Amino acid sequence: MQFNQKGSCILQILFITLHQTQRNRYMSNISNIDNTSNISNITKGDINRLKVVLVEQKRTAKWLAEKIGRDPATVSKWCTNIVQPNLDTLRQVAVILDVDIRDLLCPTK
């Protein structure tokens, strides 16, 4: 299939238009992600009190990690509220520490 100069120009214009449309969609998705993360960063506070309860009981994150069979780095992230344990794990922690599961959570009011 051969194109004359006019046909070649039309293909270039179509390619540029397609590229710009894809770029605009990509940038729109990026800005939506940025807006969402900004909102979550503003409203994010501590969710669990795991570190406080461990200190009150004179226990360490390393000790807890050994008791529940988790990596100490994971438990450390829970203690600093970087990552949250799932509810089943939080229940295990409450049983091990002999506290009500609600004592491991920060109040909302």
Secondary structure by P-SEA (a helix, b strand, c coil): ccccaaaaaaaaaaaaaaaaaaaaaaaaaaaaaaaaaaaaaaacccccaaaaaaaaacccaaaaaaaacccaaaaaaaaaccccccaaaaaaaaaaacccccccccccc
